[in-house]
Amino acid sequence: MLSKNLSGARYPEWRKESPAKMAIKLIAVLGVFVLIIYCMLKILIVNKEPLKADKVAEIISLHGYTPQETTEIYYNSKPDSRKVLEHCIAFQSEDIHFEFFVLNNRNSALDIYGQLYSTITLELDANHKIETSSSAGNYSTYSLDSFGKYNAVTWVDTTVVYAYCDFENKEEIISILDDMDYLKGKTLFSANK
């Protein structure tokens, strides 16, 4: 009698589904979960505040360098730059070269960032290199150590920084970018640290 009851027992509906259907449902649930986490992280990313030219000049001075307004030099050498370039602050000291551009819109800044990124990667690409990059929200950074040279380009909203030097002086450029808060990304979890 006991065997009769077991053979006629009804299984819950979910047990009747094939393993393939169950796998599809599980993948769908996991996909939705990953999408929700991704969206939450995108929302929690804190955009960087682009600096003004005078603030960058102040930071450069604090590091012992003399900032120069080089906007007119760009206007004279590249007349089309008048359409998009608002300010350029730069300094050159021995092997260290540093330029900070303020552009009139985000797309122009992204174009300049892309051109400088391409210049760095095409001219200095090598087998023995160290690359670092970070991007989110309204910023992107890229640096390359190659052939004893350090190159960095950073985009924040409507501004771009381009810097390069011999490898021995890379910490100076990193220190300036760090003081500008143009080096690493932040989230709401790290913004107050």
VOROGU-290952 format. One line per field, with one value per residue: chain; x, y, z of N, C-alpha, C, O in turn; residue in one letter; residue number from 1. Coordinates in Angstrom, 3 decimals. Layout:
N
guvex = c(A	...) $
n_xx = c(X	...) $
n_yy = c(Y	...) $
n_zz = c(Z	...) $
ca_xx = c(X	...) $
ca_yy = c(Y	...) $
ca_zz = c(Z	...) $
c_xx = c(X	...) $
c_yy = c(Y	...) $
c_zz = c(Z	...) $
o_xx = c(X	...) $
o_yy = c(Y	...) $
o_zz = c(Z	...) $
marmi = c(A	...) $
fiza = c(NUM	...) $
***
This chain:
193
guvex = c(A	A	A	A	A	A	A	A	A	A	A	A	A	A	A	A	A	A	A	A	A	A	A	A	A	A	A	A	A	A	A	A	A	A	A	A	A	A	A	A	A	A	A	A	A	A	A	A	A	A	A	A	A	A	A	A	A	A	A	A	A	A	A	A	A	A	A	A	A	A	A	A	A	A	A	A	A	A	A	A	A	A	A	A	A	A	A	A	A	A	A	A	A	A	A	A	A	A	A	A	A	A	A	A	A	A	A	A	A	A	A	A	A	A	A	A	A	A	A	A	A	A	A	A	A	A	A	A	A	A	A	A	A	A	A	A	A	A	A	A	A	A	A	A	A	A	A	A	A	A	A	A	A	A	A	A	A	A	A	A	A	A	A	A	A	A	A	A	A	A	A	A	A	A	A	A	A	A	A	A	A	A	A	A	A	A	A	A	A	A	A	A	A) $
n_xx = c(0.787	1.884	3.610	1.815	0.788	3.061	3.686	1.604	1.912	1.961	4.129	5.464	4.756	7.082	8.991	8.400	9.423	11.812	15.378	16.728	14.914	14.821	17.470	17.577	15.774	17.158	19.503	18.357	17.347	19.770	20.991	19.337	19.827	22.605	22.479	21.010	22.843	24.951	23.704	23.219	25.852	26.718	25.127	26.072	28.625	30.746	30.918	33.762	34.884	35.603	38.577	39.345	41.406	42.967	43.108	44.562	46.955	47.711	48.156	50.274	52.215	52.517	53.961	56.403	56.878	56.707	53.804	52.506	50.488	49.370	47.561	47.316	49.478	48.635	46.413	47.709	49.308	47.510	44.892	42.198	41.782	40.730	38.002	37.295	39.095	39.499	41.273	44.751	47.093	50.455	53.649	57.175	59.919	63.112	63.055	60.347	57.139	54.077	50.663	47.567	44.338	41.446	38.376	35.571	33.443	32.263	32.526	34.578	36.662	36.815	37.591	40.175	41.398	41.241	42.889	45.377	45.709	45.912	48.277	50.131	49.893	50.446	53.000	54.642	54.240	55.247	56.962	57.849	56.261	54.298	51.029	48.390	45.003	41.873	38.431	35.250	31.979	32.408	35.097	38.394	41.429	44.771	47.899	51.293	54.221	57.120	60.011	61.672	60.297	57.609	54.227	51.163	47.661	44.699	41.230	38.685	35.510	35.185	37.856	41.354	44.364	47.712	50.732	54.260	57.426	60.829	61.331	62.329	61.226	58.522	56.964	56.611	54.827	52.672	52.130	51.256	48.946	47.498	47.105	45.414	43.211	42.779	43.553	42.629	39.584	36.472	33.904	30.663	31.161	33.838	34.218	34.339	36.685) $
n_yy = c(-1.188	1.185	1.717	2.313	4.842	6.412	6.288	7.637	10.172	13.703	15.993	19.251	22.072	23.414	21.452	19.990	21.332	21.442	20.923	22.737	24.882	25.773	26.603	28.736	30.513	31.010	32.230	34.517	35.795	36.240	37.915	40.198	40.933	41.569	43.714	45.561	46.035	47.154	49.518	50.813	51.278	53.011	55.209	55.877	56.804	59.512	62.462	64.247	67.521	69.950	71.877	75.387	77.548	79.359	78.123	75.818	77.015	78.018	75.614	74.558	76.503	76.094	73.770	74.655	75.540	77.728	78.825	79.378	81.381	80.126	80.331	82.176	81.445	78.996	79.960	81.501	79.598	77.648	78.622	77.687	76.791	78.792	78.554	76.595	76.443	77.813	78.453	77.918	76.643	76.242	74.657	74.321	72.571	71.657	68.355	68.056	68.481	70.156	70.633	72.302	72.353	74.287	73.878	74.866	73.111	69.787	67.795	68.798	68.698	65.930	65.201	66.339	64.939	62.337	62.650	63.193	60.877	59.006	59.928	59.376	56.543	55.607	56.652	55.841	53.194	50.034	46.902	46.626	48.058	50.034	50.456	52.476	53.073	54.762	55.312	56.904	58.247	61.625	61.684	60.605	58.853	58.238	56.679	56.086	54.313	54.087	53.284	54.701	57.019	58.945	59.410	61.153	61.596	63.277	63.586	65.695	66.481	69.454	69.909	69.186	67.509	67.270	65.691	65.055	63.430	62.510	59.228	59.306	61.566	61.206	61.036	63.657	64.755	63.052	63.818	66.487	66.071	64.576	66.462	68.107	66.544	64.985	62.476	59.888	57.976	58.545	57.370	57.589	56.288	56.710	59.419	61.082	60.506) $
n_zz = c(0.000	0.676	-1.448	-3.464	-2.797	-3.004	-5.702	-6.837	-5.924	-6.081	-7.615	-6.871	-9.045	-10.030	-10.118	-12.318	-14.471	-17.056	-16.802	-18.480	-18.809	-16.189	-15.861	-17.689	-16.495	-14.102	-15.096	-16.201	-13.897	-12.519	-14.402	-14.309	-11.677	-11.773	-13.567	-12.046	-9.951	-11.450	-12.424	-9.984	-9.104	-11.139	-10.591	-8.075	-8.536	-8.166	-9.880	-11.069	-10.230	-12.551	-12.672	-12.483	-14.485	-12.957	-10.450	-11.046	-11.829	-9.356	-7.914	-9.409	-8.860	-6.083	-6.150	-6.857	-9.441	-12.319	-13.560	-16.843	-18.916	-21.792	-23.804	-25.958	-27.521	-28.577	-29.984	-31.938	-33.267	-34.033	-35.485	-35.566	-33.015	-31.478	-31.508	-29.663	-27.473	-24.304	-22.173	-21.549	-19.450	-18.667	-17.933	-18.190	-17.165	-17.009	-17.867	-17.500	-18.716	-18.793	-19.379	-19.121	-20.218	-20.793	-22.149	-24.242	-24.293	-23.504	-25.515	-27.153	-25.330	-24.935	-27.520	-27.674	-25.579	-26.675	-28.962	-27.743	-26.226	-28.314	-29.492	-27.462	-27.194	-29.778	-30.445	-28.354	-27.792	-26.704	-26.103	-23.494	-21.186	-18.932	-18.266	-17.037	-16.235	-15.738	-15.509	-15.351	-14.918	-15.435	-16.189	-17.251	-17.142	-18.249	-18.294	-19.279	-18.973	-20.667	-22.540	-20.760	-20.321	-18.986	-19.507	-19.323	-19.580	-18.869	-18.624	-17.514	-17.525	-18.998	-19.242	-19.863	-19.121	-20.037	-19.699	-19.491	-18.894	-17.987	-16.707	-14.073	-12.906	-12.682	-10.374	-9.595	-11.467	-10.953	-8.325	-8.670	-10.253	-8.414	-6.354	-7.736	-7.807	-10.021	-10.588	-9.578	-9.448	-7.686	-5.486	-3.954	-1.626	-1.122	-1.210	1.031	2.247) $
ca_xx = c(0.000	2.762	4.130	0.758	0.720	4.262	3.638	0.571	2.198	2.125	5.270	5.146	4.850	8.442	9.792	8.060	10.157	13.049	16.578	17.060	14.048	15.262	18.734	17.244	15.193	18.241	20.349	17.598	17.341	21.130	21.211	18.634	20.565	23.846	22.081	20.648	24.093	25.650	23.016	23.452	27.226	26.773	24.490	26.882	29.901	30.762	31.626	34.805	34.655	36.724	39.210	39.551	42.813	43.676	43.354	45.660	48.165	48.059	48.711	51.595	53.101	52.795	54.964	57.667	57.029	56.102	52.795	52.417	49.264	49.839	46.404	47.611	50.410	47.788	45.613	48.578	49.802	46.358	43.767	40.921	41.654	39.928	36.606	37.026	40.014	39.287	42.518	45.791	48.137	51.510	55.001	58.243	61.064	64.004	62.366	58.923	56.255	52.737	49.686	46.189	43.453	40.031	37.668	34.239	32.420	32.737	32.930	35.904	37.622	36.973	38.379	41.577	41.845	41.429	44.071	46.573	45.786	46.434	49.678	50.921	49.901	51.055	54.407	55.433	53.850	56.425	56.753	58.115	55.539	53.346	49.891	47.343	43.873	40.706	37.421	33.866	31.327	32.870	36.558	39.154	42.872	45.611	49.333	52.131	55.666	57.711	61.284	62.221	59.480	56.292	53.237	49.844	46.614	43.514	40.076	37.626	34.434	35.611	39.287	42.281	45.754	48.692	52.038	55.242	58.743	61.647	60.789	62.785	60.433	57.088	56.273	56.254	53.581	51.631	51.811	50.450	47.620	46.822	46.654	44.289	42.169	42.561	44.268	41.862	38.146	35.848	32.493	30.083	31.756	35.197	34.267	34.637	37.939) $
ca_yy = c(0.000	2.343	1.992	2.923	6.269	7.095	6.390	8.599	11.464	14.809	16.879	20.667	22.466	23.795	20.249	19.446	22.056	20.798	21.617	23.845	26.011	26.270	27.307	30.001	31.396	31.388	33.187	35.759	36.426	36.731	39.046	41.352	41.301	42.235	44.996	46.445	46.429	48.052	50.811	51.439	51.773	54.178	56.307	56.231	57.399	60.949	63.167	65.171	68.930	70.482	73.041	76.607	77.768	80.033	77.133	74.971	77.844	78.051	74.300	74.480	77.374	75.429	72.736	75.313	75.823	78.975	78.577	80.384	81.408	79.829	80.305	82.948	80.658	78.060	80.730	81.915	78.446	76.899	79.576	77.011	76.521	79.876	78.126	75.680	76.608	79.001	78.744	76.895	76.937	75.253	74.937	73.449	72.646	70.560	67.378	67.996	69.313	70.052	71.540	72.200	72.990	74.486	73.980	75.430	72.076	68.440	67.068	69.283	68.152	64.515	65.119	66.617	63.775	61.238	62.922	63.032	59.448	58.356	60.325	58.620	55.103	55.312	57.003	55.233	51.812	49.162	45.634	46.822	49.262	49.934	51.314	52.561	53.871	54.796	56.213	56.788	59.552	62.683	61.749	59.456	59.069	57.224	56.953	55.076	54.301	53.353	53.819	55.643	58.233	58.844	60.251	61.070	62.460	63.180	64.387	65.911	67.304	70.355	70.174	68.110	67.692	66.448	65.881	64.014	63.671	61.312	58.326	59.692	62.684	60.941	61.292	65.079	64.902	62.350	64.647	67.628	65.555	64.175	67.693	68.614	65.511	64.536	61.224	58.671	58.137	58.466	57.038	58.150	55.590	57.198	60.860	61.780	60.012) $
ca_zz = c(0.000	0.736	-2.781	-4.249	-2.465	-3.515	-7.161	-7.216	-5.300	-7.031	-7.370	-7.112	-10.454	-10.434	-10.353	-13.618	-15.501	-17.491	-16.314	-19.378	-18.453	-14.883	-16.088	-18.351	-15.476	-13.192	-15.809	-16.310	-12.566	-12.273	-15.304	-13.741	-10.469	-12.202	-14.141	-10.933	-9.283	-12.370	-12.399	-8.679	-9.088	-12.019	-9.870	-6.917	-8.921	-7.987	-10.941	-10.627	-10.507	-13.330	-12.063	-13.256	-14.824	-11.867	-9.395	-11.515	-11.733	-7.925	-7.563	-10.051	-8.074	-4.814	-6.417	-7.155	-10.869	-12.751	-14.596	-17.901	-19.729	-23.152	-24.690	-27.174	-28.335	-29.332	-30.937	-33.044	-34.023	-34.549	-35.436	-35.293	-31.583	-30.879	-31.435	-28.548	-26.347	-23.490	-21.452	-21.449	-18.471	-18.864	-17.463	-18.668	-16.262	-17.389	-18.725	-17.167	-19.525	-18.221	-19.985	-18.642	-21.185	-20.490	-23.430	-24.052	-24.177	-23.170	-26.718	-27.555	-24.364	-25.261	-28.757	-27.327	-24.809	-27.622	-29.780	-26.911	-25.926	-29.515	-29.631	-26.478	-27.460	-31.071	-30.472	-27.287	-27.553	-26.686	-25.410	-22.067	-20.809	-17.831	-18.534	-16.027	-16.696	-14.878	-16.046	-14.888	-14.846	-16.334	-16.237	-17.721	-17.036	-18.874	-18.211	-19.911	-18.739	-21.777	-23.019	-19.784	-20.311	-18.362	-20.176	-18.705	-20.101	-18.021	-19.032	-16.531	-18.063	-20.083	-19.097	-20.200	-18.703	-20.742	-19.054	-19.739	-18.310	-17.847	-15.699	-12.725	-12.376	-12.816	-9.102	-9.541	-12.232	-10.203	-7.163	-9.129	-10.631	-7.185	-5.701	-8.535	-7.741	-11.391	-10.782	-9.317	-9.342	-6.370	-5.415	-2.730	-0.470	-0.864	-1.390	2.276	2.813) $
c_xx = c(0.846	3.297	3.075	0.686	1.919	4.194	2.605	0.822	2.422	3.320	4.830	5.414	6.292	9.321	9.507	8.833	11.447	14.245	16.968	16.222	14.466	16.566	18.483	16.670	16.268	19.155	19.644	17.585	18.719	21.453	20.555	19.371	21.855	23.530	21.713	21.900	24.861	25.021	23.236	24.861	27.377	26.188	25.385	28.233	29.783	31.546	32.673	34.428	35.838	37.263	39.257	41.052	43.585	43.983	44.509	46.973	48.650	48.711	50.110	52.608	53.476	53.841	56.302	57.913	56.323	55.103	52.775	51.082	49.716	48.695	46.705	48.571	49.626	46.954	46.445	49.029	48.676	45.121	42.411	40.705	40.840	38.470	36.303	37.889	39.751	40.563	43.483	46.854	49.184	52.763	55.940	59.412	61.929	63.236	60.858	58.148	54.824	51.831	48.294	45.316	42.045	39.351	36.233	33.126	33.064	33.228	34.306	36.978	37.870	37.783	39.862	42.152	42.137	42.655	45.359	46.783	46.390	47.907	50.562	51.016	50.573	52.560	55.234	55.046	55.085	56.078	56.918	57.499	54.651	52.251	48.961	46.218	42.723	39.686	36.053	33.272	31.849	34.399	37.149	40.632	43.606	47.061	50.099	53.585	56.273	58.979	61.860	61.476	58.151	55.387	51.894	48.897	45.361	42.439	39.118	36.667	34.899	37.096	40.107	43.656	46.614	50.051	52.960	56.589	59.577	61.097	61.138	61.919	58.925	56.322	55.866	54.955	52.427	51.184	50.941	49.043	46.819	46.303	45.469	43.058	41.774	43.147	43.399	40.397	37.656	34.416	31.946	30.704	33.136	35.296	34.650	35.939	39.077) $
c_yy = c(1.276	2.697	2.631	4.431	7.027	7.260	7.414	9.978	12.522	15.650	18.321	21.019	22.775	22.585	19.633	20.140	21.327	21.574	22.806	25.082	26.617	27.062	28.666	30.995	31.890	32.422	34.534	36.514	36.994	37.938	40.313	41.853	42.059	43.605	46.000	46.929	47.417	49.446	51.543	52.007	53.001	55.402	56.797	56.850	58.910	61.566	64.086	66.596	69.449	71.749	74.210	76.796	78.413	79.077	76.217	75.741	77.922	76.729	74.133	75.308	76.741	74.325	73.328	75.610	77.125	78.697	79.721	80.251	81.243	79.784	81.003	82.197	79.660	78.793	81.106	80.732	77.631	77.797	78.928	76.757	77.606	79.463	77.312	75.909	77.917	79.421	77.584	77.410	75.847	75.638	73.897	73.652	71.417	69.598	67.312	68.990	69.063	71.075	71.241	73.011	73.114	74.721	74.416	74.388	70.708	67.681	67.503	68.735	66.669	64.316	65.329	65.440	62.595	61.424	62.703	61.574	58.697	58.683	59.507	57.156	54.760	55.564	56.218	53.803	50.922	47.866	45.786	48.141	48.970	50.951	51.319	53.412	53.754	55.707	55.879	58.184	60.517	62.788	60.462	59.805	57.926	57.638	55.774	55.325	53.472	54.061	54.871	56.954	57.930	59.849	60.059	62.035	62.197	64.108	64.468	66.951	68.180	70.693	68.933	68.489	66.747	66.740	64.733	64.427	62.402	60.514	58.761	60.774	62.437	61.221	62.753	65.337	64.238	63.179	65.844	67.163	65.133	65.401	68.324	67.721	65.059	63.152	60.000	58.995	58.021	57.996	57.707	57.527	56.132	58.705	61.605	61.346	60.920) $
c_zz = c(0.000	-0.638	-3.674	-4.021	-3.028	-5.019	-7.606	-6.634	-6.373	-6.617	-7.579	-8.576	-10.875	-10.697	-11.707	-14.741	-15.839	-16.922	-17.191	-19.053	-17.116	-15.029	-16.730	-17.349	-14.508	-13.832	-15.927	-14.978	-12.247	-13.151	-14.780	-12.501	-10.815	-12.782	-13.054	-10.210	-10.144	-12.345	-11.084	-8.608	-9.978	-11.325	-8.739	-7.270	-8.821	-9.140	-10.342	-11.015	-11.325	-12.680	-13.031	-13.462	-13.678	-10.705	-9.788	-11.449	-10.284	-7.493	-8.163	-9.269	-6.742	-4.965	-6.855	-8.623	-11.206	-13.865	-15.608	-18.615	-21.177	-24.169	-26.013	-28.097	-29.190	-30.372	-32.164	-33.897	-34.659	-34.457	-35.144	-33.801	-30.867	-30.679	-30.183	-27.308	-25.605	-22.768	-21.592	-20.495	-18.617	-18.088	-18.037	-17.713	-16.484	-18.289	-18.467	-18.029	-19.040	-18.893	-19.435	-19.590	-20.610	-21.833	-23.195	-24.005	-23.971	-24.401	-27.213	-26.626	-24.638	-26.541	-28.473	-26.543	-25.746	-28.495	-28.986	-26.524	-27.113	-29.727	-28.704	-26.883	-28.783	-31.079	-29.467	-26.975	-27.660	-25.978	-23.902	-21.632	-19.613	-18.121	-17.327	-16.603	-15.703	-15.546	-15.468	-14.926	-15.889	-16.386	-16.803	-17.598	-17.717	-18.676	-18.787	-19.532	-19.858	-22.227	-22.066	-19.712	-19.629	-19.060	-19.496	-19.406	-19.262	-18.557	-17.856	-17.113	-19.229	-20.002	-19.456	-19.673	-19.528	-20.124	-19.439	-19.146	-18.414	-16.671	-14.268	-12.094	-12.420	-11.524	-8.966	-10.301	-11.488	-9.006	-7.554	-9.492	-9.403	-6.435	-6.443	-8.391	-9.141	-11.627	-10.656	-9.193	-7.916	-6.524	-4.158	-1.502	-0.137	-0.898	-0.124	2.907	2.485) $
o_xx = c(0.508	3.424	3.415	0.538	1.784	4.614	2.750	0.008	2.999	3.502	3.927	6.194	6.683	10.304	10.300	8.902	12.069	14.120	17.494	16.743	14.459	16.735	19.116	17.032	16.279	19.543	20.275	17.788	18.822	22.112	21.160	19.518	22.151	24.250	22.077	22.008	25.371	25.735	23.420	25.050	28.088	26.709	25.449	28.917	28.835	32.711	32.495	33.739	36.972	36.501	39.214	41.864	44.739	45.016	45.345	47.998	49.852	49.713	51.018	53.733	54.627	54.530	57.230	59.044	55.446	55.495	53.000	50.611	50.374	48.857	46.382	48.476	49.909	46.799	45.957	49.123	48.869	44.386	41.554	39.575	40.320	37.792	35.174	37.456	39.776	40.905	43.084	47.438	48.849	52.921	55.558	59.843	61.531	62.806	60.157	58.461	54.404	52.180	47.897	45.523	41.518	39.703	35.735	31.981	34.251	34.247	35.107	38.063	39.010	38.570	40.706	43.267	43.168	43.388	46.312	47.916	47.271	48.694	51.611	52.109	51.211	53.316	56.412	55.495	55.871	55.034	56.206	58.129	54.305	52.508	48.769	46.458	42.619	40.042	35.751	33.996	31.746	34.933	36.516	41.039	43.124	47.414	49.632	54.113	55.973	59.022	62.475	61.962	57.641	55.746	51.526	49.280	45.012	42.702	38.771	36.979	34.998	37.547	39.633	44.067	46.285	50.470	52.522	56.854	59.100	60.477	60.326	61.878	58.139	55.153	54.882	54.085	51.334	49.993	49.992	48.059	45.602	45.180	44.631	41.968	40.606	43.224	43.418	40.010	38.337	33.792	32.694	30.770	33.572	36.372	35.241	36.262	40.212) $
o_yy = c(2.285	3.879	3.416	5.199	8.166	8.289	8.000	10.879	12.256	15.976	18.588	20.352	22.422	22.687	18.829	19.612	20.685	22.755	23.793	26.197	27.836	28.092	29.651	32.172	33.064	33.391	35.580	37.728	38.117	38.876	41.385	43.059	43.084	44.566	47.173	48.113	48.414	50.445	52.760	53.112	53.938	56.509	57.997	57.370	59.508	61.228	64.632	66.826	69.397	72.587	74.030	76.266	78.058	79.216	75.878	75.183	77.896	76.741	73.627	74.863	76.836	73.988	72.590	75.903	77.573	78.372	80.881	79.145	82.127	79.255	80.475	82.308	79.494	78.323	81.041	80.851	77.001	77.743	79.564	76.532	77.372	79.967	77.333	75.600	78.993	80.604	76.428	78.474	74.664	76.776	72.763	74.782	70.291	69.990	66.573	70.180	67.915	72.252	70.084	74.214	72.173	75.646	74.344	74.729	70.512	66.993	66.672	68.356	66.207	63.374	64.586	64.996	61.935	60.467	62.106	61.095	57.855	57.812	59.006	56.590	53.713	54.780	55.957	53.255	51.048	47.750	45.147	49.196	47.823	52.152	50.293	54.351	52.790	56.754	54.730	59.178	60.262	63.876	59.407	60.923	56.794	58.802	54.635	56.416	52.285	55.290	55.836	57.909	56.811	61.019	58.941	63.144	61.050	65.261	63.448	68.139	67.686	71.656	67.800	69.646	65.572	67.895	63.607	65.609	61.361	61.065	58.598	60.891	63.363	61.603	63.060	66.062	64.797	63.238	66.177	67.784	65.312	65.384	68.991	68.107	64.786	62.706	59.143	60.120	57.471	58.199	58.318	58.160	56.033	59.242	62.681	61.786	60.657) $
o_zz = c(-0.619	-0.959	-4.558	-4.972	-3.476	-5.547	-8.678	-6.837	-7.427	-5.444	-8.372	-9.256	-11.988	-11.431	-12.197	-15.850	-14.992	-16.600	-16.678	-19.023	-16.947	-14.376	-16.350	-17.351	-14.139	-13.180	-15.769	-14.944	-11.754	-12.701	-14.808	-12.305	-10.203	-12.510	-13.146	-9.890	-9.633	-12.254	-11.072	-8.100	-9.616	-11.467	-8.472	-6.389	-9.331	-9.350	-9.253	-12.009	-10.850	-12.199	-14.248	-12.703	-13.442	-10.050	-8.949	-11.056	-10.022	-6.779	-7.504	-9.042	-6.314	-4.002	-7.187	-9.012	-10.468	-14.986	-15.261	-18.883	-21.726	-25.269	-27.077	-29.319	-30.376	-31.499	-33.292	-35.119	-35.699	-33.471	-34.531	-33.368	-29.776	-29.783	-29.692	-26.198	-26.201	-22.747	-21.734	-20.705	-18.684	-17.649	-18.326	-17.482	-16.186	-19.373	-19.159	-18.065	-18.891	-18.975	-19.301	-19.752	-20.018	-22.564	-22.072	-23.710	-24.232	-24.332	-27.642	-27.067	-24.580	-26.639	-28.973	-26.814	-25.613	-28.748	-29.486	-26.499	-26.939	-30.099	-29.110	-26.911	-28.891	-31.653	-29.709	-25.968	-28.599	-25.337	-23.126	-21.701	-19.328	-18.210	-16.676	-17.363	-14.944	-16.087	-15.146	-14.962	-17.088	-16.605	-16.831	-17.912	-17.757	-18.865	-18.785	-19.745	-19.985	-22.291	-22.519	-19.107	-19.689	-19.190	-19.135	-19.777	-18.984	-18.898	-17.261	-17.181	-20.352	-20.622	-19.367	-19.763	-19.694	-20.036	-19.679	-18.928	-18.865	-15.761	-13.357	-10.869	-12.217	-11.572	-8.293	-9.819	-11.402	-8.702	-6.844	-9.090	-9.359	-5.933	-5.838	-8.813	-9.419	-12.772	-11.539	-8.880	-7.050	-7.566	-3.394	-0.448	1.010	-0.635	-0.211	4.011	2.883) $
marmi = c(M	L	S	K	N	L	S	G	A	R	Y	P	E	W	R	K	E	S	P	A	K	M	A	I	K	L	I	A	V	L	G	V	F	V	L	I	I	Y	C	M	L	K	I	L	I	V	N	K	E	P	L	K	A	D	K	V	A	E	I	I	S	L	H	G	Y	T	P	Q	E	T	T	E	I	Y	Y	N	S	K	P	D	S	R	K	V	L	E	H	C	I	A	F	Q	S	E	D	I	H	F	E	F	F	V	L	N	N	R	N	S	A	L	D	I	Y	G	Q	L	Y	S	T	I	T	L	E	L	D	A	N	H	K	I	E	T	S	S	S	A	G	N	Y	S	T	Y	S	L	D	S	F	G	K	Y	N	A	V	T	W	V	D	T	T	V	V	Y	A	Y	C	D	F	E	N	K	E	E	I	I	S	I	L	D	D	M	D	Y	L	K	G	K	T	L	F	S	A	N	K) $
fiza = c(1	2	3	4	5	6	7	8	9	10	11	12	13	14	15	16	17	18	19	20	21	22	23	24	25	26	27	28	29	30	31	32	33	34	35	36	37	38	39	40	41	42	43	44	45	46	47	48	49	50	51	52	53	54	55	56	57	58	59	60	61	62	63	64	65	66	67	68	69	70	71	72	73	74	75	76	77	78	79	80	81	82	83	84	85	86	87	88	89	90	91	92	93	94	95	96	97	98	99	100	101	102	103	104	105	106	107	108	109	110	111	112	113	114	115	116	117	118	119	120	121	122	123	124	125	126	127	128	129	130	131	132	133	134	135	136	137	138	139	140	141	142	143	144	145	146	147	148	149	150	151	152	153	154	155	156	157	158	159	160	161	162	163	164	165	166	167	168	169	170	171	172	173	174	175	176	177	178	179	180	181	182	183	184	185	186	187	188	189	190	191	192	193) $
***
